[in-house]
Amino acid sequence: IMGMPVKVIQFAGEWARVQTPDHYISFCPRSIIAFKSATQMAAWRGARRYIVTTYGSQRVAAPASDETVSDLVLGNIREFKGKKGGWLQLATPDGRLGWVEEKDVEELAKWAQQEFNPGLIEKTARRMMGSSYLWGGTSTKVTDCSGLTKVSYFANGIILQRDASQQALTGQKM
């Protein structure tokens, strides 16, 4: 998911073996990684950032434009650069700019503090019914079974481990 920081462990040709914040190790195309120094990473973490909170949206060239720069999915994180009306100018991790409707995002710090909402988790899971299956997928575009659970809970600000065997150990008995 764009905006998720990863630790690069090694390169294998055009692929990178990476570790996600939940310590999951996987491969991704090297070309999708925006490499940052420790100083740049600290600046990014300290910046005002927004997270996509809707199932899917678009980043456009200008406010109210229909010129799509890229699509956005639930969980994408972008750095705030400006505001015009109900539109926010946000930067990708590699610095490209675009505009998104304010209603489709939330300030990351506020999103991280949201209250537990089982209805939101269920709504996200139901919305994803019928989406494409891809082993290792963890986005609203493609997912596998444990990815579906991870994405659904993530919509509510809850970060689960990647695999079902790990997810089963999460939570509290009621």
Sequence and secondary structure as in RCSB ss.txt:
>XXXX:A:sequence
IMGMPVKVIQFAGEWARVQTPDHYISFCPRSIIAFKSATQMAAWRGARRYIVTTYGSQRVAAPASDETVSDLVLG
NIREFKGKKGGWLQLATPDGRLGWVEEKDVEELAKWAQQEFNPGLIEKTARRMMGSSYLWGGTSTKVTDCSGLTK
VSYFANGIILQRDASQQALTGQKM
>XXXX:A:secstr
 TT   EEEEEETTEEEEE TT  EEEEEGGG     HHHHHHHHHS EEEE SSEEEEESSTT   EEEEEETT
 EEEEEEEETTEEEEE TT  EEEEEGGGEEEHHHHHT    HHHHHHHHHHTTT EE TT BSSSEE HHHHHH
HHHHTTT    SSHHHHTT S   
